[in-house]
C-alpha cells in the first residue's frame, strides 16, 4: 500500500504554536475522561464522547493559534489515513449479506457442525483463522467471513459467543502479523526502512510464543466451555439451514473467488468487491434469488426466516447501509486522531518519550506503550505504526538497535491491540461483524493481550535485544 501521510515531528512544529509537555497532556486527558465517562458511566454510544473530544481538541488547537483551515487539514489527513479501512468496512458489510443470501455462510455452519466438537472447537477455530489470515494477509476479511460462520458453529455447539470471537480474532491477527501479504506488516517494515522478511523474521518468536500460549489456553477453555450439547440443537440448526438454503458445493464459489484472488496477491479491496459479485451471482443462479432482490440484499441486508430464532439471529446481516453505525464511529475517531496530530500533541508526547529512555529494553517497551496509546487516541492501527515508527527511528540508531527491532515493537503492540478498544476501527468492526461487543470478547482475545506482554518481557529480559545503553554523543548533547 502507498502512504502519503508523514507525521509531524516536534522539530517541524511552529515554535509559537508548539504545546509544552504539560499542555499536550490536557487534550489527551480530556479524551480519556470523555470516552470513559460517556461510555462506561453514562452508557452512551461512542459517537457522543468522540464528538465532545473533537470539539475540545479543536478548541485547544484554536487556543494554540491554529486556524480553522489548519484544523480542517488535520481532520482531512486523519480521514485519509483511514480511507482504505473505511472502504473495506463498507465492502465487508455488503459481502457478509451477499454470502448469507448465496448460502455460503449457512453451508459453512452446516458442515462445521458435523465436523467439530465442543472440546476442540476453540483451538481449531484459532488455528484455522491463523492459517487463512496468513494465506490472504487480512485479519478483517478472515473475521468477516470465516469468523461469522464460526460464531454460528460455536452457538450450535454450546460454546459462548465471546469465547468463539476471541479465538477467531486471536488466530486472525496472529496469521496476519506473519503474512507478507498483510498491509500492516508491509507498513511496519516500510516506515522503519526494514526489509520485509527481516521484519517478519524478527516478529516470529514473539508471535509464536503469544499465539502458542493462546492456543493452549483455548484448548483448556474448550474442555469445559461447551459441556453437553443440548439434545437436538445441532439437528435443529442443520434442518433450518438445509430447509432454507440450497447447500450444494456451488455455494462455496464466493469463498474460492475471494481467497483465490487474495492468495494471488490482489489487494484487499478489489478482492472483496469480487467476493461481493460472486456472492450475488451465486444467490441468483444457485439460490434462485431475483437479480434485483440480490442487489437489494447487498444494499439493505438480509433477515432470513428459517423458522429457528437462533439461526435467524446468527444469519441476519445489515448490508451496505447496515455499516452506518460502524462507519460513523470510525470517521469521528479518525477526525479526532487527525486533530491530535495537527496540534502537535502526539509529536510532543513522542518527543518526551525519547527524552526519558535510558536503555534499549526501555526504548522497546516505551515504543510499544506509545503504539497502544496512539491506538486508543487515534482509533487507527495505521497511525499506531506510522507515528512511532517514523519519529523514533533516530533514537533506535542511538542505541545501536537494528530497524527490525523498531518494526517489531510497533507492530507487536500496535496491530493486535486495536481490536481491544471499543471505539477503535478494529474493535468497532470486530464487534459489528460478529455481533459480540468489544468488551465482552476482549477477555478472550488472548493474542491481543499477550502480544505486547511478550514483547515487553523479551525486551526487559534481553531476549533477542542488544543490551547497549544510549550512546551519549557530542552531537546528541547539542
N, C-alpha and C positions, 0 to 999 in steps of 0.2 A: 504494500500500500504506500502511497505517496503521502508525505506530511509537509504541509506548507506553513504550519504554525511553529514559531520559535518562542519559547517563554522568555520573558524579560528577566535579566539578571539585575542584581542590586546596583551594579556599576552603571547600568544603562538607564536607571531611573533618573528623572529630573530631581536634582538635589533639593529644589524648593518644594517639591511635592512628595518627596520620599518620606514615608512614615517611620518613626522610630520603632524599635522593637516593641516597646510597651504599647505604643499606639496601634501597632499592627495586630496586637492581641485583642483589641476591642472588637473589631468585626468578627473575628474567629469565635470569641466567647459569646457574642450576640447570636451567631448562627447556632452554636451548640445549645444555648438557652431556648431559642425559638423552637428548634426542632425537638428538643427534649420535652419542653412544656407542652407545645402544641400537639405532639404525637402521643407521648406517654401519659401526660396528665389530663389534657383536655380531650384526648381521643379523636383529634381532627385528622383528616387525610393529610398527606404530606404537602399538598398544594398550598394550603393556607400558611403554615410556618415558612415554607420556601418563599412565598410572596413577601411575608414580613422581612425575611432575611435579605431579599433582593432590594427592597426599599431602603433598609438600614444601610446596606453596603453602598448603594448608590448615593445616599446622603453623606456617608463617610467619604466617598470619593469627591463629592462636591465640596465638602469641608477642606479636603486637601488641595483643591484648586482645579479639579478636572471638570471640563465642560460636559454638557450632555452628549455632544458628538464623540468625545473621548470615551465616555461610559458606554455609549451605544456600540462603538467599535469593540470594546471589551466583550459585550454580550454577543456580538456577531462572531467574534473569534471563538468564544466558548461553544456556540452552536455549530460552527464549522468543524471544530474538533470532534463533535459527536454526531455529525451528519450521517456518516456511514451506519452508526449504531441505530439512529432513528429510522433510516430506510430499511434496515434489517428487521427492526421491530415491526414496522408496518407489514412487511412481507411475510414474516413468520406467523403472525396472527391470521393472515389470509391463508397461508399454507396449511395450518392446522385444520381450519374449517374445511378446506377442499379435500384434505386427506381423510377426514371423517366421512364426508359425503362420498368419497371414492371407495370407502371400505378398507382403506389401507390400515389405519389405526385400529378399527374394530378387528381386523384379521390378526394383527399383531397381538392384541389382547386375547383373542380366541385361542391361538396356538400357544401363546405363552402360558396360559393357564393349564394347558396339558403337559407342558414340559417342566415347569418349575414347581418347587415345594417351598413351604414357608421357611424351612431350616436353611436352605441355600440361596433363597431369593435375593437377600440384600447384598452379600458379597458378589454374587453373579451379576446383579444389576450394575454394581460399581465397576467391575472389571469389563463388562461388555460396553458400558458407556465410555470407559477409558480407551478401549480399542477403537471404537467408532470415532471418537473425538481426535485421536491420534491420526487416524486414516484420513479424515476430512479436514482437520485443522480448525474445527469450530465447536466450542462448548455450547454456544447458544443453539446452533442447529441440532446438536445431539439432544439437548434437553427438550427443545420444542417439537421433536419428532419421536425419538425413542422414549424420552422421559415421560411424555404424555401417556404413551402406551404402558409403560412400567407402572405408573400410578394406578391405572385400571387393573393391571395384573395383581399388584400388591393388595388392592382393595378386595379382589376376589379371594386372595389367599389369607386375608385377615391381618395383613401387615399394616400398621398405622401409616397414613399418608406422609407425615413429616419424616419418618424414617426412610421411606422409599425415595422421597425427593432428596434427602440428604445424601443417600448413597449414589443416586444418579448424578447429582451435581458434583460430588466428590470425584467420581470417575471422569466426568466430562472435563473438569478443569485440570485434572492430573494428565489426561491424554493430550489436551490442548497445549499445555506447557511444554511438552516434549515433541510436538509436531513441527516439522519445518514448514508446514503449510499455514500455521497459525498467524494471524495478523499481529497479535500482541507479542508473540515470540520474535517475529521479524522486527517489530517496532523496538523492542528492548535491545536487540542486537544493533539495530540501525542507529538509534540515538546515542549509543555509547561507543560507537565505532568498533564494535566487536564482530569478528567473523561469525556467521550464523551458527555453524556447527561447533565452534568453540563455546558459544553461549549455551547451546543445548547440552553439550558435554559437561559444562560446569554445573548445570542445574540437575544433572541426572541423579547424583547421590541423594541430595536433599529431597527431591521429588519421590524417589524410590522409598526412602525411609518414611516420609509423611504418608504416602499412599499405602505402603505396606502396613503401617500401624492402623490406618483407617480400615483397610480390608479385613484385618484380623479382628478389629472391633465390631465391624458389621457381621462377621461370622458369629461372634459371641452374641450379638444382639439377635441374630436370626434364630438362634436356638430357643429363644424364649419370646420372640416378638409375635410370631403368628399363632402359636398354640394350635389348637384343633380348628380346622376349617369348619364353619357351621354347615351342618348337613344340607346338602343340596345347593349350596351357594354357587359353586363352580358351574354345576349343570344349569342352574337358573340363568347365570350370566351368559354362558355359551349359547343357550337356547334363544335368549333375547337377541344376541348378536347375529346368529345364523338365520333367525327368522326375519330380521330387518334388512340385512345386507347380503349381497352375493359375495361369498368368501372364496372365490376361485383364485388360483395363483396369479391371475392377471391384475389383481388389486395391488400387488407389490410393485407394479411398474413405476409409480411415482418415487418409491423408495430407491429403486435401482437407478432411475434417471438422476435423482439428486445426489446420491452418494457416488455414482459413477462419474459425474462431472467433477465433484469435489476431489475424488481420487486422481483425476487427470489434471488437477491443478487450477481449475477455473475459479475465479474469485467467488466469494460467498454470495454476494447479492445476485448476480446473474444465475448462479446455480439454484438459489432458492426460487427465483422467478420461474425457471424451467420446471422446478418441482410443482409450482402452482399450476402451470399449464398442463403438466402431466396428471395432476390430481383432477382438474376439471375434465380433461379428456377421458380419464378412467371413469369418473362419475357418469358421464354421458353414455359411453359405449358399453360399460360393464354393469353399472347400477341402474341404467335406464333413466337417469335424471334428464330433464329437458335442458337444452342448451342455455336458454335464458335463466332457468332456475338454478343451474350450476354456477353461473356467474353471479347470481343474487346471493348464493351461499358464500362465494368469495367476498362479496361486499358486506353483507349483513350477518353472516354466520349461520349456524345450524343448531337446531334443538330437536334431536331425534326423538321419536316416540316409539320406543321399543317395548313398552309395557312393563318395564322394570325400572323403578325410580333410580336405583343406584347407577345403572348403566346410562340412563338419560342424563344424570348429573355429570358423569365422567366424560361423556362424549359431547356435551354442549360446548360450542365454541363461538366466539363473537365475530370472527371475520375481520375484515379491514376496519370497519367502523368500531368494532369492539376494542380496538387498540387505543381509543381516545384517552381513557383514564391514564394508561401507562405512558403514552407519548407526552401528555401534558406535564406529568411529574418530571420526566426526563428533560423536557425543554426548560422547565423552570430551574432544575438543578444545574443544567449546563449554563444557563444565563448567570446564575449565581457564581459558578466557578469562573466564568469569564470576567466578571466584575472583580472578584478577589485577585485575579491575576493582573488585571489592568491597573488596579490601585496600588500595586506593588506589595500587597500584603503577603503573598506567597513567596515572593523573592526575598523580602526582608526576613521572613521566618527561616527560609533555607540558608541564608547567609549567617544567621545567628547559630544555626545548627553547625555549620562548618567551623565557626569560631570555638565551639565548645568541645570538639572532638580531639582526643588525645592519643588514641590507639587505633590500629587497623580494625580490631574487633568492634570497638565502639563506633567506628565510622560505618561499618556494615549494619550494625544494629540501628544506628541513627538513620541510615538511609531507608531501612525497612519501615521504621516507625513513621518517617516522613511520607513514604508512599501510602501507608494506611490512612494517615491524617488527610492527605490530599484526596484520597478516595472519598473520605467522608465529607470533605468540604466542597469538592467539585462534582461528585457523583459520576465520575467518568474515569474508567480504568486507563484510558489513553493518557490523560493528564497525570495520573499517578506514576506512569512510566516516564513520560517525556520530561516533566518538570525536574525531578531529582536526577534523572539520567543525564540531562544536559547541563544542569547547574553544578553538579558535584564531580564532573569528570576531572577537573584540575586537582581537586582535593585528593582523589584516588591516586593521581600521579605523585603527589607529595608524600604519600605513604608507600610508594613503590608497589602499588597494587595493580594487577592487570585489569584491563577493562571488563573482562568477563566476570570479575568479582562484583563490579557495579551492575552489570546487566542482570546477573543472577539475583542481586538484592532487590532491584526494583520490580522484577517480575515475580519472584517468590512471594513478596509481600504485597505487591500491587494488584496483580491479575486476579488471584483467587479470592481476595478479601472483599471485593466489591459486592459479591452476592450475599454477604452478611449484613449489608447496610440497607435498611428498608427503602430509603429514598434514592439509592444509587441505581444507575441504569441496569446493572446486572441484577441487583436484588429485586427491583420492580419487575423486570422481565421474568425471572425465575418464578416469582410468586404468581404472576398473572398467567403464565403458560401452564403451570402445574395446578393452580387453584389452591396452593398452600401458602399462607402468609410467611413472609421472610422470618419473622421472629419465632415462628413455630418450627420451621425446618432448620434454623440456624444451629441449635444444639446438636443436630445430627449431621450437619455439613462438616464432617470431621477433617476433610482435607483442607478446607479453607481455614480452619482453626489451627491445624498442625503445620501447614506450610511455613508461615512466618516464625512459629515457635522453633521449628527445626533449623531454620536459617539462623535465628538468634543463638541457639545452642551451639551450632557449628562455629559461629563467629567468636563467641565468648570462650569456647574451649580450644580454639585454634585449629579445629578440624578443617584442613584444606585451605587455611587462611594464613598468609605470612604474618609473623608477629612483630614486624618492624613498627616502631613508633614514628610519629610525624617527623619529617625531615625539616629541621629548622634552618632555613637558608637566609642569606642576607637579603635576597630578593623578597622573600616572604615577610621578613621583618619590616621591609619598607612598606 
